[in-house]
Amino acid sequence: MEKIFGIDLGTTNSEIAYLEKGKPVVVELEEGKYFIPSVVGLDRKGNIITGFEARNQYAAFPEDTVVSIKRMMGSGGTVSMGAKEYTPAEVSSFILKSLKEKAEKSTGFKVEKVVITVPAYFSDVQRSDTIKAGELAGLDVVRIINEPTAAALAYSSADNSSEKVLVYDLGGGTFDISLMEIEKGLIEVMATDGDCYLGGDDFDRALRDLLRSFLPGGDFQKEDLKRDARLKNISEAVKIDLSTQSLVKVEESFLGAYKGKPVNLEIDVSRIDFEKQIEDELERSFRLLDSVINTAELESSDIDRLILAGGSTRIPKIMDVLREDYGFNVHREIDPYFCVVMGAAVQGGIISGEELDRILVDVNSHSLGICCLGVSPTGELNPDLY
């Protein structure tokens, strides 16, 4: 039986997994690393580099490094590295090709057919770009699956229980909220909503703005690619630390010069400071959660459990609101970083013929409608009448 791998092509990080004896296995891509950063760049010789190598050069060579390309999928735009322009699908294909090569080396299996996850609120154009990226990487994309649906697959079992499950999926660049009914192995998506521009990148930016407020004003606040890249890296590291610490000390030397003197950054950032900075973004996610529950004509008490997916759900404030304010039974037994890719591996196993007793019924995330052209009194079609 051929293996169909599951891939989570994320905004910040990407992973690949497969099914082995009915259980999803996340591939170790480098020693002790089960993901690669979704970063692509050009090295000093002009060669394409990806993952940790590309991320490590970002602060020094931001003009030759591309981050968060997932947010540009379907935009029709391009990004530049060196003297060449690349489409989002091309940049994403470099990430997928790296996953393919590393997985083949790690597992000994050929990686040819894959299931790739996308945000539930991705448009058809964005999904087509994702498929194109896979094809450019030499992959046969047999299925595109919504990320929150994949998370539910990772948690589901083939028992006879019946439950309503809400998936709160907050990743590096996108947010999805999906309500599903699971009964006897049948997973049916009842309602879904999301925001393709809400995630960890926005939290990093908010924290970066806070850090920048402690720097000199005037010309020093003008755009500087290298300084902004350093501040982004600092912000991301502080954000991660604040998930487990209430206070983080920032000490960064020589961010530039101002009036002939070096500018250093030495401040303490508290979790309370951070939560205040991202208050509006978190509230947007909770409004979308409310919308999904209302669409299904349910109350929060009707939800049997809520599943957390995506690395940004490690922010303590999110857990506090979901548990205390909404009263949800919150689950994160499976690492939120990996439950989406594990679900994609389960879907790959189902397609390849594994006996898993799970059936997936998904919904379109966008409304569909029919438009009829009006007819003029003379019997001619009039495009201005509907």
C-alpha positions as CSV (number, residue, x, y, z in Angstrom):
1,M,0.0,0.0,0.0
2,E,1.5,3.4,-1.1
3,K,2.0,6.0,1.5
4,I,0.2,9.4,1.1
5,F,2.0,12.0,3.3
6,G,0.2,14.8,5.0
7,I,1.7,18.3,4.9
8,D,0.9,21.4,7.0
9,L,2.2,24.2,4.9
10,G,2.2,26.9,7.6
11,T,2.8,30.6,7.7
12,T,5.6,30.3,10.2
13,N,6.6,26.6,10.2
14,S,5.8,23.6,8.1
15,E,5.7,19.9,8.9
16,I,5.1,16.5,7.2
17,A,3.7,13.3,8.6
18,Y,2.5,9.8,7.5
19,L,0.4,7.0,8.8
20,E,2.1,3.9,10.3
21,K,-0.1,1.1,11.6
22,G,-3.0,3.4,12.0
23,K,-1.2,6.1,13.9
24,P,0.2,9.4,12.5
25,V,3.9,9.9,12.7
26,V,5.4,13.3,12.4
27,V,8.7,13.1,10.5
28,E,11.9,14.2,12.2
29,L,13.4,16.5,9.5
30,E,16.6,17.5,11.2
31,E,18.1,16.2,14.4
32,G,15.6,16.8,17.1
33,K,13.5,19.0,14.8
34,Y,10.1,18.0,13.5
35,F,9.4,21.2,11.5
36,I,11.2,23.6,9.3
37,P,10.6,27.4,9.3
38,S,8.6,28.5,6.3
39,V,11.3,30.8,5.2
40,V,13.1,31.0,1.8
41,G,16.2,33.0,0.9
42,L,19.2,33.3,-1.3
43,D,22.6,32.6,0.1
44,R,25.7,34.7,-0.7
45,K,26.3,32.5,-3.8
46,G,22.8,33.0,-5.1
47,N,21.5,29.6,-4.2
48,I,18.0,29.0,-2.9
49,I,18.0,28.1,0.8
50,T,15.1,27.2,3.1
51,G,14.2,26.4,6.7
52,F,16.5,27.2,9.5
53,E,19.3,28.3,7.2
54,A,17.1,30.9,5.6
55,R,15.6,32.0,8.9
56,N,19.1,32.5,10.4
57,Q,20.1,34.9,7.7
58,Y,16.9,36.9,7.8
59,A,18.1,39.6,10.2
60,A,21.4,40.1,8.2
61,F,19.9,39.9,4.7
62,P,16.2,40.7,4.8
63,E,16.2,41.8,1.2
64,D,17.2,38.3,0.2
65,T,14.8,36.4,2.5
66,V,11.1,35.8,2.3
67,V,8.9,35.1,5.3
68,S,5.2,34.5,5.7
69,I,4.7,33.8,2.0
70,K,1.4,32.0,2.8
71,R,-0.3,35.3,3.3
72,M,0.4,36.2,-0.3
73,M,-1.0,33.0,-1.8
74,G,-3.6,33.8,-4.4
75,S,-2.7,37.5,-4.4
76,G,-1.3,37.5,-7.9
77,G,1.7,39.4,-6.6
78,T,5.4,38.6,-6.5
79,V,8.3,38.9,-4.1
80,S,11.9,39.6,-4.9
81,M,15.0,37.8,-3.9
82,G,18.2,39.1,-5.4
83,A,17.5,40.4,-8.9
84,K,14.6,37.9,-9.6
85,E,10.9,38.0,-8.9
86,Y,9.1,34.9,-7.6
87,T,5.4,34.1,-7.3
88,P,4.0,32.9,-3.9
89,A,3.5,29.5,-5.4
90,E,7.1,29.3,-6.5
91,V,8.4,30.4,-3.0
92,S,6.0,27.9,-1.4
93,S,7.3,25.2,-3.7
94,F,10.8,25.6,-2.3
95,I,9.5,24.9,1.2
96,L,7.5,21.8,-0.1
97,K,10.5,20.5,-2.0
98,S,12.6,20.8,1.2
99,L,10.0,18.9,3.2
100,K,9.9,16.2,0.5
101,E,13.7,15.8,0.4
102,K,14.2,15.8,4.1
103,A,11.3,13.4,4.7
104,E,12.6,11.0,2.1
105,K,16.1,11.0,3.7
106,S,14.6,10.6,7.2
107,T,12.0,7.8,6.4
108,G,13.5,6.0,3.4
109,F,10.1,6.3,1.7
110,K,9.4,8.1,-1.5
111,V,7.3,11.2,-1.0
112,E,5.1,11.5,-4.1
113,K,1.4,11.8,-3.2
114,V,0.4,14.3,-0.5
115,V,-2.5,15.8,1.3
116,I,-1.9,19.5,2.0
117,T,-3.8,21.5,4.6
118,V,-5.0,25.1,4.0
119,P,-7.0,27.5,6.2
120,A,-10.7,26.9,6.1
121,Y,-11.2,30.4,4.8
122,F,-8.8,30.1,1.9
123,S,-10.5,31.1,-1.4
124,D,-10.4,28.9,-4.5
125,V,-7.6,31.0,-5.9
126,Q,-5.5,30.5,-2.8
127,R,-6.2,26.8,-2.8
128,S,-5.2,26.6,-6.5
129,D,-1.9,28.4,-5.7
130,T,-1.3,25.7,-3.0
131,I,-1.9,22.9,-5.5
132,K,0.4,24.6,-8.0
133,A,3.1,24.9,-5.3
134,G,2.9,21.2,-4.8
135,E,3.2,20.5,-8.5
136,L,6.2,22.7,-8.8
137,A,7.8,20.8,-6.0
138,G,7.2,17.5,-7.9
139,L,4.3,16.4,-5.7
140,D,1.0,14.9,-6.6
141,V,-1.5,16.8,-4.4
142,V,-4.3,14.3,-4.1
143,R,-6.4,16.3,-1.6
144,I,-6.6,19.8,-0.1
145,I,-8.1,19.6,3.4
146,N,-9.1,22.4,5.8
147,E,-6.8,22.8,8.7
148,P,-9.4,22.7,11.5
149,T,-10.9,19.7,9.9
150,A,-7.5,18.0,9.9
151,A,-7.2,18.8,13.6
152,A,-10.5,17.1,14.3
153,L,-9.4,14.0,12.4
154,A,-6.3,13.8,14.6
155,Y,-8.5,13.7,17.7
156,S,-11.4,11.6,16.3
157,S,-11.7,7.9,17.0
158,A,-13.9,5.1,15.6
159,D,-16.1,4.6,18.7
160,N,-19.8,5.1,18.8
161,S,-19.8,8.4,20.6
162,S,-21.6,11.4,19.3
163,E,-20.3,14.9,20.1
164,K,-20.1,18.5,18.9
165,V,-16.6,19.7,18.6
166,L,-15.3,23.2,18.1
167,V,-11.8,23.7,16.6
168,Y,-10.0,27.0,17.5
169,D,-7.1,27.1,15.1
170,L,-4.8,30.1,15.5
171,G,-1.5,29.7,13.7
172,G,1.3,32.0,12.5
173,G,-0.7,33.9,10.0
174,T,-4.3,32.7,9.8
175,F,-7.2,31.9,12.1
176,D,-10.0,29.4,11.6
177,I,-12.9,28.4,13.8
178,S,-14.9,25.3,12.8
179,L,-17.8,23.5,14.4
180,M,-18.2,19.8,13.7
181,E,-20.4,17.0,14.7
182,I,-18.7,13.6,15.1
183,E,-20.9,10.5,15.2
184,K,-19.8,6.9,14.8
185,G,-16.7,7.9,12.8
186,L,-18.6,10.4,10.6
187,I,-17.1,13.9,10.9
188,E,-19.5,16.6,9.5
189,V,-18.6,20.2,9.5
190,M,-21.6,22.3,10.5
191,A,-20.2,25.8,10.3
192,T,-16.8,27.5,9.7
193,D,-15.4,31.0,9.7
194,G,-12.0,32.6,9.8
195,D,-9.5,35.4,9.0
196,C,-6.6,34.8,6.7
197,Y,-4.8,37.8,8.2
198,L,-4.9,37.0,11.9
199,G,-2.2,35.1,13.7
200,G,1.2,35.0,15.3
201,D,2.6,37.5,12.7
202,D,0.2,40.1,13.9
203,F,1.1,39.4,17.6
204,D,4.8,39.8,16.7
205,R,4.0,43.1,14.9
206,A,2.1,44.4,17.9
207,L,5.0,43.5,20.2
208,R,7.4,45.0,17.8
209,D,5.5,48.3,17.9
210,L,5.8,48.2,21.7
211,L,9.5,47.6,21.6
212,R,9.9,50.4,19.0
213,S,8.2,52.8,21.3
214,F,11.2,52.6,23.6
215,L,13.6,53.6,20.8
216,P,14.5,57.2,19.8
217,G,12.1,59.1,17.6
218,G,12.7,61.1,14.5
219,D,14.8,59.7,11.7
220,F,15.6,56.6,13.8
221,Q,11.9,55.5,13.4
222,K,12.2,55.5,9.6
223,E,12.0,52.1,7.9
224,D,15.1,50.1,8.1
225,L,14.9,46.5,6.8
226,K,17.7,45.1,8.9
227,R,16.6,46.7,12.2
228,D,12.9,45.7,11.5
229,A,14.0,42.1,10.9
230,R,15.9,42.1,14.1
231,L,13.0,43.5,16.0
232,K,10.7,40.9,14.5
233,N,13.0,38.1,15.6
234,I,13.2,39.6,19.1
235,S,9.4,40.0,19.3
236,E,8.8,36.4,18.3
237,A,11.2,35.1,20.9
238,V,9.7,37.3,23.6
239,K,6.2,36.2,22.6
240,I,7.1,32.5,22.9
241,D,8.8,33.1,26.3
242,L,5.8,35.0,27.6
243,S,3.7,31.8,27.1
244,T,5.6,30.3,30.1
245,Q,6.9,33.3,31.9
246,S,5.2,36.4,33.3
247,L,8.1,38.7,32.7
248,V,10.8,38.7,30.0
249,K,13.9,40.8,30.0
250,V,15.0,42.2,26.6
251,E,18.6,43.1,26.1
252,E,19.6,43.9,22.6
253,S,22.8,45.7,21.7
254,F,23.4,48.3,19.0
255,L,20.2,48.5,17.0
256,G,21.7,51.5,15.3
257,A,23.0,54.9,16.0
258,Y,21.2,58.1,17.0
259,K,23.0,61.5,17.3
260,G,26.3,59.7,17.1
261,K,25.6,57.3,20.0
262,P,24.8,53.6,19.8
263,V,21.1,52.6,20.5
264,N,20.6,49.6,22.8
265,L,17.3,48.1,23.9
266,E,17.0,47.1,27.6
267,I,13.5,46.7,28.9
268,D,11.3,44.3,30.8
269,V,8.1,43.1,29.0
270,S,5.4,41.6,31.1
271,R,2.7,39.2,30.0
272,I,0.1,41.9,30.9
273,D,1.9,44.4,28.6
274,F,1.8,41.8,25.7
275,E,-1.9,40.9,26.3
276,K,-2.9,44.5,26.2
277,Q,-1.0,45.0,22.9
278,I,-2.9,42.1,21.2
279,E,-6.3,42.7,22.9
280,D,-8.0,43.8,19.6
281,E,-6.6,40.8,17.6
282,L,-7.8,38.3,20.2
283,E,-11.2,39.9,20.3
284,R,-11.5,39.5,16.6
285,S,-11.0,35.7,17.0
286,F,-13.6,35.5,19.7
287,R,-16.1,37.4,17.6
288,L,-15.6,34.9,14.8
289,L,-16.1,32.1,17.4
290,D,-19.4,33.7,18.4
291,S,-20.4,33.9,14.7
292,V,-19.9,30.2,14.1
293,I,-21.9,29.2,17.2
294,N,-24.7,31.5,16.3
295,T,-24.8,30.2,12.7
296,A,-25.3,26.7,14.0
297,E,-28.0,28.1,16.4
298,L,-26.2,26.7,19.4
299,E,-25.0,27.9,22.8
300,S,-21.5,27.4,24.1
301,S,-22.9,24.9,26.6
302,D,-23.9,22.7,23.6
303,I,-20.3,22.2,22.6
304,D,-18.9,18.9,24.1
305,R,-15.2,19.9,23.6
306,L,-13.0,22.6,22.1
307,I,-9.8,21.6,20.4
308,L,-6.8,23.9,20.2
309,A,-4.7,23.9,17.1
310,G,-1.8,26.2,16.0
311,G,1.2,27.4,17.9
312,S,-0.4,30.8,18.8
313,T,-3.0,29.0,21.0
314,R,-0.2,28.6,23.6
315,I,-0.8,32.2,24.6
316,P,-2.3,31.8,28.2
317,K,-4.9,34.5,27.7
318,I,-6.6,32.4,25.0
319,M,-7.0,29.4,27.3
320,D,-8.2,31.6,30.1
321,V,-11.0,33.2,28.0
322,L,-12.1,29.9,26.4
323,R,-12.3,28.1,29.7
324,E,-13.4,30.7,32.2
325,D,-15.5,33.1,30.0
326,Y,-17.0,30.6,27.6
327,G,-16.9,27.5,29.9
328,F,-15.6,25.2,27.2
329,N,-14.0,21.9,27.9
330,V,-10.7,22.7,26.2
331,H,-8.4,19.9,24.9
332,R,-4.8,20.1,23.8
333,E,-3.6,16.6,24.5
334,I,-2.1,16.5,21.0
335,D,0.5,19.3,20.6
336,P,-1.2,22.2,18.9
337,Y,1.9,22.6,16.7
338,F,1.3,19.1,15.2
339,C,-2.3,18.2,15.3
340,V,-3.1,19.6,11.9
341,V,-0.3,17.7,10.1
342,M,-1.2,14.6,12.0
343,G,-4.8,15.0,10.8
344,A,-3.5,15.4,7.2
345,A,-1.7,12.1,7.6
346,V,-4.9,10.4,8.8
347,Q,-6.7,11.8,5.7
348,G,-3.8,10.5,3.5
349,G,-4.2,7.1,5.2
350,I,-8.0,7.1,4.5
351,I,-7.4,7.9,0.8
352,S,-4.7,5.2,0.4
353,G,-7.1,2.6,1.8
354,E,-6.2,2.3,5.5
355,E,-9.0,0.9,7.7
356,L,-9.8,3.8,9.9
357,D,-13.6,3.9,10.0
358,R,-13.7,7.7,9.5
359,I,-15.7,9.6,7.0
360,L,-15.3,13.3,6.4
361,V,-18.0,15.7,5.2
362,D,-16.8,19.3,4.9
363,V,-18.4,22.5,3.9
364,N,-17.6,25.4,1.6
365,S,-16.2,28.3,3.7
366,H,-17.7,31.0,1.4
367,S,-21.3,31.6,0.4
368,L,-22.5,30.5,-3.1
369,G,-25.1,32.3,-5.2
370,I,-26.7,32.4,-8.6
371,C,-26.9,35.5,-10.7
372,C,-29.4,35.8,-13.5
373,L,-29.1,38.4,-16.2
374,G,-32.1,40.7,-16.7
375,V,-34.1,40.7,-20.0
376,S,-35.0,44.1,-21.6
377,P,-38.5,44.7,-23.0
378,T,-37.1,43.9,-26.5
379,G,-36.0,40.5,-25.3
380,E,-32.3,41.2,-25.2
381,L,-30.1,40.2,-22.3
382,N,-29.1,43.2,-20.2
383,P,-26.0,42.8,-18.0
384,D,-27.0,45.8,-15.9
385,L,-30.3,44.1,-14.8
386,Y,-30.4,41.2,-12.3
